[in-house]
Amino acid sequence: MPQVVVIVFKSTHDVIKAKSELEKACIAHELIPTPKEISSECGMSLRVEKPLLSRALELFQSTGVRYRDDLL
């Protein structure tokens, strides 16, 4: 089973934009409820496989998607 990373976002708008950008870039991901022990800031998060994380984060930075880098 591959290692996965949960990416937490600053707002629902950001997670929806991130999902759209990942789909356009053909980066595999899964929309999940944010685990309460991680954050209560935004109710949705994205899960990506660890090898795809740097690609996803570069995409978010270039498209202005705000995510919680302190929780990675």
Buried (B, 14 or more C-beta within 10 A) or exposed (E): EEEBBBBBBBEEEBBBBBBEBBEEBEBEBEEEEBEEEEBEEBEBBBEBBEEBBEEBBEBBEEEEBBBBEEBE
